[in-house]
């Protein structure tokens, strides 16, 4: 009796092991085949959310090229006096400021609030600054007297006990607020909350890349943004994307399996419609009663108890009566603490930042709480490659911005003049996501089979992806070409096919002559006809190029 039971138990374990192994192999196979691309397109956003003070646009992350790179991309526009509410994501992100200027602040967990206000009003502080400017040393002596008076008042408050402590706690204090401008790259680690505000005269436009394939993302490859306030809408239109994903998974399988899936989907649809009819009214009432931020899911009484606030305030946090989505318009002026700006201080800070970037990481330059999270790569002075005839290219990696080492991301900003060429190249260790800022260009991407999987003109506002090791050639149009490229490695490297540092120039003449069936003189011309590195001037007219093509 015991032997049949043991045999049956062994058979069950064997079947379970084989089913698990098959499922794992199928998952690994699907992940490995994500980059078997036969076509890439230059895409515009698929989803758009309008808010009272801006809009959020996103690209379909379930497209094959996005799945290969493991990224999701958004374009966020904040109108004048608009506030993009505090949120965080489950994946590291790089943000590039395409247009405008404003403020951005991150909240690093466990770090102190280093920006704090004094007990004096703004009018008193401005009066003191004017007095100091007019009277010099006399004003400074007066300031010292006032400081001594403040210290005396603080001591008096300390003696007063609880009343003084409450007065101290009521002073505003928060973590650092940073000025952001066109050309800035901002690095946001996974799970770190940030908000932004537009105080300028023009819309603040930013392109944000979420590296959902990063190891810091412990969830699946579906992008999520968690809001702390408001009543946010779905930013990635997952319903339409899931339909496209199901259609893509069905390609290449047998008709019988496809029919079975259709029947399953039909049954699931009928079941879903039945559930919607049963519970739709209660869910609708619940959605009207609560918002979609993370506080909305908590019990109001428990939340009030946890934060030591009244239930009415807790309901405000949950957004129960707030229909505003992700970007809201500030009524009046948004007040927060910030030091006075000075161009001289800004230049000195930039010089210190460059020195720190050159020194590299030694364990003492930066701590977690005072990480530098932004760098401007839009200025001409930041160019790493410059050609008077072709344009300039600026790169940003972990040597220049050490926090990128933790995010495993980098960026590149390109300005190509009319008809200039970015040297044909491939990325050794990263995928590359291009967003066209201005102008247009003809772009060709070639896979390992020598097939051009993209051969088209890309224009302003479009995005395209270059997978790792795929060769890419870009030629600016008559109106120039500007782009920002995000790379999925903190120290991404390229290998060029033309120019002074190309792979062809490093090969012996004899190898080239035999590989391409040319003579040695032709081989030397192939190696030395280009003296530039990356940004190449056009050697032929645009008309002759099109004739050859």
Long-range contacts (C-beta under 8 A, 24 or more apart in sequence): 34-64, 34-67, 34-68, 35-68, 35-467, 35-468, 37-64, 37-65, 37-68, 37-447, 37-453, 37-467, 38-447, 38-451, 38-453, 39-453, 39-454, 40-65, 40-445, 40-453, 40-454, 40-464, 40-465, 41-65, 41-454, 41-456, 41-464, 42-436, 42-443, 42-454, 42-456, 42-457, 42-458, 42-459, 42-462, 42-463, 42-464, 43-462, 43-463, 43-464, 44-461, 44-462, 44-463, 45-75, 46-237, 46-240, 46-241, 47-235, 47-236, 47-237, 47-240, 49-233, 49-235, 49-325, 49-326, 51-82, 51-324, 51-325, 51-326, 51-327, 51-328, 52-324, 52-325, 52-327, 52-328, 52-329, 53-78, 53-79, 53-81, 53-82, 53-83, 53-327, 53-328, 53-329, 53-330, 54-78, 54-79, 54-82, 54-84, 54-203, 54-327, 55-327, 56-235, 56-326, 56-327, 58-235, 58-236, 58-237, 59-463, 60-237, 60-240, 60-241, 60-244, 61-212, 61-221, 61-222, 61-223, 61-236, 61-241, 62-241, 62-242, 62-244, 62-245, 62-248, 63-244, 64-248, 65-464, 65-465, 65-467, 66-465, 67-221, 68-431, 68-465, 68-467, 69-213, 69-431, 69-433, 69-465, 69-467, 69-488, 70-211, 70-212, 70-213, 70-214, 70-221, 70-431, 70-488, 71-209, 71-210, 71-211, 71-212, 71-213, 71-431, 71-433, 71-465, 71-486, 71-488, 72-209, 72-210, 72-212, 72-223, 72-236, 73-207, 73-208, 73-209, 73-210, 73-433, 73-435, 73-463, 74-207, 74-208, 74-210, 74-235, 75-205, 75-206, 75-207, 75-208, 75-461, 76-205, 76-206, 76-207, 76-208, 76-327, 77-203, 77-204, 77-205, 77-206, 78-102, 78-196, 78-197, 78-198, 78-203, 78-204, 78-205, 78-206, 78-327, 79-198, 79-203, 79-204, 79-327, 79-329, 80-198, 80-199, 80-200, 80-201, 80-202, 80-203, 81-198, 81-199, 81-329, 81-330, 81-334, 82-197, 82-198, 82-204, 82-327, 82-328, 82-329, 82-330, 83-195, 83-196, 83-197, 83-327, 83-328, 83-329, 83-330, 83-334, 84-195, 84-196, 84-197, 84-326, 84-327, 85-195, 85-227, 85-228, 85-229, 85-230, 85-232, 85-326, 85-327, 85-328, 86-193, 86-194, 86-195, 86-227, 86-228, 86-229, 87-193, 87-194, 87-195, 87-225, 87-226, 87-227, 87-228, 87-232, 87-326, 88-190, 88-191, 88-192, 88-193, 88-194, 88-225, 88-226, 88-228, 89-188, 89-190, 89-191, 89-210, 89-223, 89-224, 89-225, 89-226, 90-190, 90-191, 90-212, 90-217, 90-218, 90-219, 90-223, 90-224, 90-226, 91-190, 91-210, 91-211, 91-212, 91-214, 91-216, 91-217, 91-223, 92-187, 92-188, 92-189, 92-190, 92-210, 92-211, 92-214, 92-216, 92-406, 92-407, 92-408, 92-409, 93-187, 93-188, 93-208, 93-209, 93-210, 93-211, 94-185, 94-186, 94-187, 94-188, 94-208, 94-209, 94-211, 94-407, 94-409, 94-411, 94-486, 95-185, 95-186, 95-187, 95-188, 95-206, 95-207, 95-208, 95-209, 96-184, 96-185, 96-186, 96-206, 96-207, 96-208, 96-411, 96-413, 96-435, 96-484, 96-486, 97-180, 97-181, 97-182, 97-183, 97-184, 97-185, 97-186, 97-204, 97-205, 97-206, 98-182, 98-205, 98-206, 98-207, 98-437, 98-484, 99-182, 99-202, 99-203, 99-204, 99-205, 100-182, 100-198, 100-200, 100-202, 100-203, 100-204, 100-205, 101-179, 101-180, 101-181, 101-182, 101-199, 101-200, 101-204, 102-179, 102-180, 102-196, 102-197, 102-198, 102-199, 102-200, 102-204, 103-177, 103-178, 103-179, 103-180, 103-196, 103-197, 103-199, 103-336, 103-338, 104-177, 104-178, 104-180, 104-186, 104-194, 104-195, 104-196, 104-197, 104-374, 105-174, 105-175, 105-176, 105-177, 105-178, 105-194, 105-195, 105-196, 105-336, 106-175, 106-176, 106-188, 106-192, 106-193, 106-194, 106-373, 107-175, 107-192, 107-193, 107-194, 108-175, 108-192, 108-368, 108-369, 108-371, 109-191, 109-192, 110-369, 111-175, 111-368, 111-369, 112-175, 112-369, 113-173, 113-174, 113-175, 114-175, 114-176, 115-173, 115-174, 115-175, 115-176, 115-177, 115-336, 115-337, 115-338, 116-171, 116-172, 116-173, 116-174, 116-337, 117-171, 117-172, 117-173, 117-337, 118-150, 118-171, 119-150, 119-153, 119-167, 119-171, 172-336, 172-337, 173-337, 174-336, 174-337, 177-336, 177-337, 177-338, 178-373, 178-374, 179-338, 179-341, 180-204, 180-374, 181-376, 182-378, 183-376, 183-377, 183-378, 183-379, 183-413, 184-374, 184-375, 184-376, 184-378, 185-374, 185-375, 185-376, 185-377, 185-396, 185-401, 185-411, 186-373, 186-374, 187-373, 187-374, 187-401, 187-403, 187-404, 187-407, 187-409, 188-373, 189-216, 189-403, 189-406, 189-407, 190-214, 190-216, 190-217, 193-228, 197-330, 197-334, 199-334, 207-435, 207-484, 209-409, 209-433, 209-486, 211-407, 211-408, 211-409, 211-488, 213-488, 214-407, 214-408, 214-409, 214-488, 215-408, 216-407, 226-294, 227-292, 227-293, 227-294, 227-326, 228-293, 228-294, 228-295, 229-293, 229-295, 229-317, 229-319, 229-322, 230-291, 230-292, 230-293, 230-319, 230-322, 230-324, 230-325, 230-326, 230-328, 231-291, 231-292, 231-293, 231-319, 231-322, 231-323, 231-324, 231-325, 232-291, 232-292, 232-293, 232-325, 232-326, 233-292, 233-325, 233-326, 235-326, 289-320, 290-318, 290-319, 290-320, 291-318, 291-319, 291-320, 291-322, 292-319, 293-317, 293-318, 293-319, 295-319, 296-320, 354-400, 356-402, 357-399, 357-400, 357-401, 357-402, 358-399, 360-399, 360-402, 361-402, 361-405, 365-402, 366-402, 366-403, 371-402, 371-403, 372-401, 372-402, 372-403, 373-401, 373-403, 374-401, 375-400, 375-401, 377-411, 377-412, 377-413, 378-413, 385-533, 385-534, 385-535, 386-535, 387-420, 387-532, 387-535, 387-536, 387-537, 389-417, 389-420, 389-537, 390-416, 390-417, 390-420, 390-421, 390-532, 390-535, 390-536, 390-537, 391-415, 391-416, 391-417, 391-420, 391-476, 391-480, 391-535, 392-535, 393-422, 393-534, 393-535, 397-490, 397-491, 397-492, 398-490, 398-491, 399-491, 404-490, 405-490, 407-490, 408-488, 408-489, 408-490, 409-486, 409-487, 409-488, 409-489, 409-490, 410-486, 410-487, 410-489, 410-490, 410-491, 410-492, 411-484, 411-485, 411-486, 411-487, 412-484, 412-485, 412-487, 413-483, 413-484, 413-485, 414-481, 414-482, 414-483, 414-484, 414-485, 415-480, 415-482, 416-441, 416-474, 416-476, 416-480, 416-481, 416-482, 416-535, 417-476, 417-480, 418-476, 418-477, 418-478, 418-479, 418-480, 419-475, 419-476, 419-477, 419-478, 419-538, 419-542, 420-475, 420-476, 420-480, 420-481, 420-535, 420-536, 420-537, 420-538, 421-473, 421-474, 421-475, 421-476, 421-535, 421-536, 421-537, 421-538, 422-473, 422-474, 422-475, 422-534, 422-535, 422-536, 423-496, 423-497, 423-498, 423-499, 423-502, 423-532, 423-533, 423-534, 423-535, 423-536, 424-471, 424-472, 424-473, 424-496, 424-497, 424-498, 425-471, 425-472, 425-494, 425-495, 425-496, 425-497, 425-534, 426-468, 426-469, 426-470, 426-471, 426-472, 426-494, 426-495, 427-466, 427-468, 427-469, 427-470, 427-487, 427-492, 427-493, 427-494, 428-468, 428-469, 428-492, 428-493, 428-494, 428-495, 429-468, 429-489, 429-491, 429-492, 429-493, 430-468, 430-487, 430-488, 430-489, 430-492, 430-493, 431-465, 431-466, 431-467, 431-468, 431-487, 431-488, 432-465, 432-466, 432-472, 432-485, 432-486, 432-487, 432-488, 432-492, 433-463, 433-464, 433-465, 433-466, 433-485, 433-486, 433-487, 434-458, 434-463, 434-464, 434-465, 434-466, 434-483, 434-484, 434-485, 435-462, 435-463, 435-483, 435-484, 435-485, 435-486, 436-460, 436-461, 436-462, 436-463, 436-481, 436-482, 436-483, 437-482, 437-483, 437-484, 438-480, 438-481, 438-482, 439-476, 439-477, 439-479, 439-480, 439-481, 439-482, 440-476, 440-477, 440-479, 440-481, 441-474, 441-475, 441-476, 441-477, 441-481, 441-483, 442-474, 442-475, 442-477, 443-472, 443-473, 443-474, 444-472, 444-473, 445-470, 445-471, 445-472, 446-470, 446-471, 446-472, 471-497, 475-538, 475-545, 478-542, 496-533, 496-534, 498-530, 498-536, 499-530, 499-531, 499-532, 499-533, 499-534, 499-536, 500-530, 500-531, 500-532, 500-533, 501-533, 502-530
